Amino acid sequence: MKIKLFCFAALLTALTTTITAQNSQKYFGDHCVGNWKGTMLMYNDGILSDSVAVLFEVSKIENEDNWIWRTTYQTAAKEIIKDYILKLEDAEKGQYIIDEKDGILLNCFQVENKLFSIFSVGENLLTAIYQITDEQIIFEVTSGKKEQATGDGTISNYSINHLQKVVLKKI
């Protein structure tokens, strides 16, 4: 009887540990934890116009469903650091917020292995997409302006004048 009870307790402990480990890795931010680097390519009207080295650092904030979400752009003249926080807003809906820590909050939505955000700055519409794979994170930002409406006037098109894309590899 003692052996059966011990085996049951050991099995229960192993099962609980496995479930806990799986649950700790279920959020988008968890899959991005680490240090990443790559070169961002910048396109204007479809033509490669510039590039910049990028470091991307993600770490879990202890006891929270939040992650440090820091991007460093390394130009010849200076480093530009975007020190944000990725916050889990609603796990069931896959909703996150990127908190720029200056009052700007960007809504993001996870679908499969991608995190999407669409927002406007002035007259420009921007899309930002993070895609995580086993080996890399692909980060793309597009921006463009509203063009003439079509059809009965209820459909608006947007140009894509700018694309920034970086393929980040874990370091």
N, C-alpha and C positions, 0 to 999 in steps of 0.2 A: 504494500500500500504506500509506504514512504517513497519507494522508487517511482511509482506511477505519479504521485503528487509532485515529486521533484522534476520529473520529465515534463509534466504539464506546466509547471511554473517556468521551467527553462524555455519551453516552446512559446508560452505567452510573452515572456520577456523578449525573445528573439522577434516575434511578430510585432510587438509594440515598437521595438527599435527600428524595424524595417519600415513600418508605417510612418513613424516620426521622421525618418530620413527622407522618405518620399515626399511627405508634406512640406518639409523645409526647402525643397527644390521645385515647388510647383509654380512659383510666380516668375514673371518675366525677368524681374531684377535679379533673382537668384541665378538665372542662367547666364547673366552678363557679368557676374562678380569676377573681378580680376583686373589686370592691367593689359591694355591693348594699344597697338600703334599701327599707323598706316599713313598714306599720303592722300590728302583730299584734293580731288581734281575739280576745278571750277570752270563752268562753261557759261558763256554769254551768247545768247541766240544760236546755240548749237556748236559754238567754236570754243575749243579749249583755250582759256585765257590766263590761267594761273594754277598754281598748286601750292600746298602748304603741308608740312608735317603735322600730324595730329597724335596726341596721346589721349586715351580715354580710360578713366579709372572708375571702377564701380566697386563699392563695398557696402555690405549690409550694415544698417544701423541697429545696434544691439537692442533686443526686446521690442522692435517695431517692424512693421511691414513697410519700411522705407529704406532707400539706398542712396548713398552718396553717388552723384551722377556728374562727374567732373570731366570736362573736355578742355584740353590745352592745345591751342594752335600755336605752333612754333615758327614764327617768321624770322627772317634775317635781322629785322630791326628790334623785335620784342616778342614776348610770349603774351598771348591773350588767353586768360583762364575764365571759363564759364563753369562756376561752381554751383551746381544745382542739386536738388533732391528729387528723386523719383518716389512718389507716394502712392501706395495702393489705396484706391478710393472704394472700389466695389469688386470684390473677387469674383462673384458670380457673373457680373457683366464684363469682366476683364477691363475695368476702367481704372486708369491711373491719372495722376497729375504730375507734371514736371513743374516744380516750384523753383522759380528763378531767384527767390529770396529777396526780391525787390518789389513785391506786390503783384508780379506777373505770374499767373498760373495757367499752364497750358493743359487742356484735357487731352488724354491719350486713350486709345482703345486697343486692346490686344486681340488679335485674331490669329490663331495658330501660333506660328513662330515670329510674328511681326507685331510691332507696336506703331500705331498710326496716330498722327495728329494733323489737324487742318485748322488754320487760323489766319487772320488777316492782320497786316500791319499797314495802316493807312489805306491806300488803294490797292495794295498787293495782297494776293491770296497765296499762302504758303502751305505746302505739305511737307511733313517730316515723317520718315519711315525708318525704323530700326528693324533689321532682320537678323535673327540669330541662327547660326548653324553650329555644328559640332566644332568647327575650326575657325569661324570668323563671325564678325558682326559687320553687316553692310548698313551704312547710314547714308541716307539721301535726303536732300532738301531741294524742293523746287519752288520757284516763285514766278508769278505772272500777274498781269492786270486783266481786269474785266474787259471783254470785247463787246461788240454789238450783239444785242439780243436776237434770237432767231424764232422762227415759227410764229406763234401768236404773241410773242414778246415775253413769255414766261420762262423761256430757256435762255440762260446766259452761258457763253463760252468764256474761257480764260486762256490767255496765252501762257506759254512756259518760256520765259525769257532767260531764266537762270536755273542752273542745276549745280549743286555741290554734292559730290559723291566720294565716300571714303570706304575702302575695304580694310577693316581692322583685324589684325592678327594678334593672338594672345602672346604676351611676352613673359 
